[in-house]
């Protein structure tokens, strides 16, 4: 089957596909005054950065994602910066805040990750496919290209394909996926077929279980206590992704959350340091969750602790490894509100 569908996969440096009939069009919000786009020179760059930018520009030109403007006219442009990833690779990021602020929002629904995970229930084989430079496979309508011009020291370029960071592109791309997959070109080395277990959605998934990817957690577990609010918020955001895997997550992070408030002085106390270390410990020792089977009975365990909050654990008894076993589907926890603190034990639970 894979050999028969060989043209759908990109191996090495092959032409990038283009999805026909799904060009994006940007509509500016006319209900409020729209100032002109940014007209500014490119950011100053070192010689080394310029060489890296030139390499990215040539790649985009070869893929027909951008084209150089020949006419000499006053145009609206956006700037870009070069971002270096943790693995040393670089990526060209465009500053599209100006057009995004005045573009009408596309409210097309995007699937939620928890719903996608639940669809894997009872799956014997799991396949993962990665679309190569997915947004770049969508074209841009002619009247919208003028809003996506980018300036570099090499000149001004106009986008013929959709750029990353465009406000409405996620909804537009999801609408396209709901319509057709035929013209997509897939990234061959990132596709996995017919596996019992694989890494997807930042988890280790199978047809019956869902576990935290410890490779992702390792970077956090080895990191010392953060020294800035930005770093603390980044750590909390990462941990929040796995909050259904952790008992009493809101209670564990309560002190650190207060530290990120506007009216609180940023100060690392012993209590907050211990809380930060506990978050890392809970991430590394979190239990393996099971995927829900909606044909079986669920068990809901609840507990109320006035000093902590309201905790719930959703369990289910399933056949795992040839025998019945009760496992956790998810944990839910929230702090008690001021009014709820007056309730008795019966009312609280």
C-alpha positions as CSV (number, residue, x, y, z in Angstrom):
1,X,0.0,0.0,0.0
2,X,2.8,2.4,0.9
3,X,4.6,1.7,-2.4
4,X,1.4,2.3,-4.3
5,X,1.0,5.7,-2.6
6,X,4.7,6.6,-3.0
7,X,3.9,10.1,-4.6
8,X,2.2,11.2,-1.3
9,X,5.5,11.1,0.6
10,X,8.4,13.5,0.4
11,X,11.8,11.8,0.4
12,X,14.9,14.0,0.6
13,X,14.6,17.3,-1.3
14,X,11.5,16.8,-3.4
15,X,9.0,19.5,-4.6
16,X,6.5,20.6,-2.0
17,X,2.9,19.7,-2.8
18,X,0.1,22.3,-3.1
19,X,-3.5,21.6,-2.1
20,X,-5.8,22.8,-4.9
21,X,-8.9,24.8,-4.2
22,X,-8.0,25.8,-0.6
23,X,-6.2,29.1,-1.0
24,X,-6.5,31.4,2.0
25,X,-8.0,34.9,1.8
26,X,-7.4,37.4,4.6
27,X,-10.3,39.8,5.4
28,X,-9.5,43.0,7.3
29,X,-11.8,44.1,10.1
30,X,-13.6,47.2,8.7
31,X,-15.5,47.8,12.0
32,X,-12.5,49.7,13.4
33,X,-9.9,52.0,11.9
34,X,-7.1,50.1,10.3
35,X,-3.7,51.9,10.3
36,X,-1.3,51.2,7.6
37,X,1.0,48.2,7.9
38,X,4.5,48.5,9.2
39,X,6.9,50.2,6.8
40,X,10.3,49.7,8.4
41,X,13.7,48.5,7.4
42,X,14.8,45.0,8.4
43,X,16.4,44.3,11.7
44,X,20.2,44.7,11.9
45,X,21.9,41.3,11.8
46,X,25.4,39.9,12.2
47,X,27.2,38.4,9.2
48,X,26.6,34.9,10.5
49,X,22.9,35.5,10.9
50,X,22.7,37.0,7.4
51,X,24.1,33.8,6.0
52,X,21.6,31.7,7.8
53,X,18.7,34.0,6.7
54,X,19.9,33.8,3.1
55,X,19.9,30.0,3.3
56,X,16.2,30.0,4.6
57,X,15.2,32.5,1.9
58,X,16.7,30.4,-0.8
59,X,14.9,27.3,0.5
60,X,11.5,29.2,0.5
61,X,12.2,30.4,-3.1
62,X,13.0,26.8,-4.2
63,X,9.8,25.6,-2.7
64,X,7.8,28.4,-4.4
65,X,6.6,29.7,-1.0
66,X,7.8,33.2,-1.6
67,X,8.8,35.2,-4.7
68,X,10.9,38.4,-5.0
69,X,9.1,41.6,-5.9
70,X,10.5,43.1,-9.0
71,X,8.6,46.4,-9.0
72,X,9.9,49.4,-7.1
73,X,6.9,50.7,-5.1
74,X,6.0,51.7,-1.6
75,X,4.6,48.6,0.0
76,X,3.4,47.3,3.4
77,X,5.9,44.9,4.8
78,X,6.5,42.8,7.9
79,X,9.9,42.0,9.4
80,X,11.3,38.7,10.6
81,X,13.8,37.3,13.1
82,X,15.9,34.2,13.2
83,X,15.2,31.8,16.1
84,X,17.6,29.1,17.2
85,X,16.1,25.9,18.6
86,X,17.6,23.9,21.5
87,X,19.1,21.4,19.1
88,X,21.0,24.1,17.3
89,X,18.7,24.3,14.2
90,X,17.4,27.7,13.2
91,X,14.0,28.9,12.0
92,X,12.9,32.1,10.3
93,X,9.9,33.7,12.2
94,X,7.8,36.5,10.7
95,X,6.4,39.3,12.8
96,X,2.8,39.2,11.5
97,X,1.3,41.1,14.5
98,X,0.2,44.0,12.4
99,X,-1.9,42.1,9.8
100,X,-3.1,39.6,12.5
101,X,-4.5,42.5,14.7
102,X,-6.8,43.7,11.9
103,X,-7.8,40.3,10.4
104,X,-11.3,39.1,10.9
105,X,-11.2,35.9,13.1
106,X,-12.1,32.5,11.5
107,X,-14.0,30.6,14.2
108,X,-13.7,27.2,12.6
109,X,-13.6,24.5,15.4
110,X,-10.2,22.9,16.1
111,X,-10.2,19.4,17.6
112,X,-9.1,19.2,21.2
113,X,-6.2,17.0,22.1
114,X,-8.1,15.1,24.9
115,X,-10.8,14.2,22.3
116,X,-8.2,12.9,19.9
117,X,-6.7,10.8,22.7
118,X,-10.0,9.2,23.5
119,X,-10.5,8.1,19.9
120,X,-7.6,5.7,20.3
121,X,-9.6,3.5,22.6
122,X,-9.3,-0.2,21.8
123,X,-7.0,0.5,18.8
124,X,-4.8,-2.5,18.0
125,X,-2.6,-0.7,15.5
126,X,-1.9,3.0,15.5
127,X,-0.6,5.1,12.6
128,X,0.9,8.6,12.8
129,X,1.5,10.8,9.7
130,X,3.2,14.2,9.7
131,X,2.3,16.7,6.9
132,X,5.5,18.2,5.5
133,X,5.5,22.0,6.1
134,X,1.7,21.8,6.3
135,X,0.8,25.5,6.1
136,X,3.1,26.0,3.1
137,X,1.0,23.5,1.1
138,X,-1.9,26.1,1.1
139,X,-1.8,28.9,-1.4
140,X,-2.7,32.5,-0.9
141,X,-5.2,34.4,-3.0
142,X,-3.9,37.2,-5.1
143,X,-5.6,40.0,-3.2
144,X,-4.2,38.8,0.1
145,X,-0.5,38.5,-1.0
146,X,0.0,42.2,-0.4
147,X,-0.6,41.7,3.3
148,X,2.1,39.0,3.6
149,X,5.1,40.8,2.2
150,X,8.4,40.4,4.1
151,X,11.4,42.6,4.0
152,X,15.0,41.4,4.3
153,X,18.4,43.0,3.5
154,X,18.2,41.0,0.3
155,X,15.0,42.8,-0.8
156,X,11.2,42.5,-0.4
157,X,9.4,39.1,-0.9
158,X,5.8,38.3,-1.5
159,X,4.2,35.1,-0.1
160,X,2.5,32.8,-2.6
161,X,1.9,30.2,0.1
162,X,0.6,30.5,3.6
163,X,3.1,31.5,6.2
164,X,3.3,30.2,9.8
165,X,2.0,32.6,12.4
166,X,-1.0,33.8,10.3
167,X,-4.0,34.3,12.6
168,X,-6.6,32.3,10.7
169,X,-4.4,29.5,9.3
170,X,-5.1,26.8,11.9
171,X,-8.9,27.1,11.3
172,X,-8.3,27.2,7.5
173,X,-6.1,24.2,7.6
174,X,-8.5,22.2,9.7
175,X,-11.3,23.0,7.3
176,X,-9.1,21.7,4.5
177,X,-8.3,18.5,6.4
178,X,-12.0,17.9,7.0
179,X,-12.5,18.2,3.2
180,X,-9.7,16.3,1.6
181,X,-6.2,14.8,2.1
182,X,-5.4,13.8,-1.4
183,X,-2.9,16.5,-2.3
184,X,-1.0,16.6,0.9
185,X,2.7,15.7,0.8
186,X,3.7,13.8,3.9
187,X,7.1,13.9,5.7
188,X,8.2,10.3,5.2
189,X,10.7,10.0,8.1
190,X,8.1,11.3,10.6
191,X,5.3,8.8,9.6
192,X,4.8,5.6,11.5
193,X,2.5,2.8,10.4
194,X,0.9,-0.2,12.1
195,X,2.5,0.2,15.6
196,X,1.0,-1.1,18.9
197,X,2.6,1.9,20.7
198,X,4.1,5.2,19.6
199,X,4.8,8.7,20.6
200,X,2.0,11.1,19.7
201,X,0.4,14.3,21.1
202,X,3.4,14.5,23.5
203,X,2.4,11.1,25.1
204,X,3.2,7.5,24.7
205,X,0.0,6.1,23.4
206,X,-1.4,2.6,22.8
207,X,-4.9,1.3,22.3
208,X,-5.4,0.9,26.1
209,X,-3.0,3.3,27.8
210,X,-1.7,6.9,27.8
211,X,1.7,7.7,29.5
212,X,3.8,10.8,29.8
213,X,6.7,11.0,27.4
214,X,9.7,11.0,29.8
215,X,12.0,12.4,27.1
216,X,9.9,15.7,27.3
217,X,9.9,15.6,31.1
218,X,13.7,15.1,31.4
219,X,14.5,18.7,30.3
220,X,12.2,20.0,33.2
221,X,13.4,17.5,35.8
222,X,17.0,18.5,35.3
223,X,16.3,22.2,35.3
224,X,17.1,24.2,38.5
225,X,14.6,26.4,40.2
226,X,13.6,29.2,37.8
227,X,14.7,32.7,38.6
228,X,12.2,34.8,36.5
229,X,8.4,34.9,36.1
230,X,8.7,34.1,32.4
231,X,10.6,30.9,33.2
232,X,8.1,30.0,35.9
233,X,5.1,30.5,33.7
234,X,6.8,28.4,31.0
235,X,7.3,25.5,33.5
236,X,3.7,25.8,34.8
237,X,2.3,25.8,31.2
238,X,4.2,22.6,30.4
239,X,3.1,20.9,33.7
240,X,-0.5,21.9,33.1
241,X,-0.6,19.9,29.9
242,X,-0.2,16.8,32.1
243,X,-2.5,17.9,34.9
244,X,-5.0,15.0,34.4
245,X,-2.1,12.7,35.2
246,X,-1.3,14.2,38.5
247,X,-3.3,14.0,41.8
248,X,-4.2,17.4,43.4
249,X,-2.4,19.3,40.6
250,X,-4.0,22.7,41.6
251,X,-3.0,22.2,45.2
252,X,0.6,21.4,44.3
253,X,1.0,24.4,42.1
254,X,-1.0,26.9,44.2
255,X,2.0,28.7,45.8
256,X,3.8,28.9,42.5
257,X,0.7,30.2,40.7
258,X,0.4,33.0,43.3
259,X,4.1,33.9,42.5
260,X,3.1,34.6,38.9
261,X,0.4,37.1,39.8
262,X,0.9,40.8,39.0
263,X,0.6,42.1,42.5
264,X,3.1,39.6,44.1
265,X,6.8,40.3,44.5
266,X,8.8,37.5,42.7
267,X,10.7,35.8,45.5
268,X,11.7,32.1,45.7
269,X,11.0,30.9,49.3
270,X,11.7,27.5,50.7
271,X,8.0,26.6,50.3
272,X,8.0,27.5,46.7
273,X,11.3,25.8,46.0
274,X,9.9,22.6,47.6
275,X,6.7,23.0,45.5
276,X,8.7,23.4,42.3
277,X,10.7,20.2,43.1
278,X,7.4,18.3,43.9
279,X,6.0,19.3,40.5
280,X,9.1,17.8,38.8
281,X,8.8,14.7,41.0
282,X,5.1,14.2,40.1
283,X,5.8,14.5,36.4
284,X,8.4,11.8,36.5
285,X,6.4,9.5,38.7
286,X,2.9,10.1,37.2
287,X,0.8,6.9,36.7
288,X,0.0,5.5,33.2
289,X,-3.6,6.4,32.4
290,X,-5.9,4.1,30.6
291,X,-8.1,5.1,27.7
292,X,-11.9,5.1,28.5
293,X,-14.1,2.3,27.2
294,X,-17.6,3.8,26.8
295,X,-19.2,0.4,26.8
296,X,-18.0,-0.3,30.4
297,X,-19.0,1.2,33.7
298,X,-17.0,4.1,35.1
299,X,-16.1,4.6,38.8
300,X,-15.8,8.1,40.2
301,X,-14.0,8.6,43.5
302,X,-14.4,12.0,45.2
303,X,-12.7,13.5,48.2
304,X,-12.9,16.9,49.9
305,X,-10.1,18.4,52.0
306,X,-10.8,21.9,53.4
307,X,-7.1,22.8,53.5
308,X,-6.6,21.7,49.9
309,X,-9.7,21.5,47.7
310,X,-12.0,19.1,45.9
311,X,-10.4,16.0,44.2
312,X,-11.9,13.5,41.8
313,X,-10.5,10.4,40.2
314,X,-12.2,8.7,37.3
315,X,-11.5,4.9,37.2
316,X,-12.5,2.0,35.1
317,X,-12.0,-1.8,35.3
318,X,-10.7,-3.2,32.1
319,X,-9.0,-6.3,30.8
320,X,-5.3,-5.5,30.7
321,X,-2.6,-8.0,29.9
322,X,-5.1,-10.9,30.0
323,X,-6.6,-10.0,33.4
324,X,-9.1,-7.5,34.9
325,X,-7.5,-4.4,36.4
326,X,-8.8,-1.1,37.6
327,X,-6.9,1.9,36.2
328,X,-7.1,5.7,36.3
329,X,-8.6,7.5,33.4
330,X,-7.9,11.0,34.7
331,X,-7.5,13.1,37.9
332,X,-9.5,16.3,38.5
333,X,-8.8,18.8,41.3
334,X,-9.7,22.4,42.1
335,X,-9.3,24.6,45.1
336,X,-12.3,25.4,47.4
337,X,-13.8,28.8,47.0
338,X,-14.3,31.2,49.9
339,X,-18.0,30.5,50.1
340,X,-17.6,26.8,49.8
341,X,-15.2,26.8,52.8
342,X,-18.3,27.3,55.0
343,X,-19.9,24.1,53.8
344,X,-20.0,21.0,56.0
345,X,-18.4,17.7,55.0
346,X,-21.6,16.3,53.5
347,X,-22.3,19.4,51.4
348,X,-18.7,19.7,50.2
349,X,-18.5,16.1,48.9
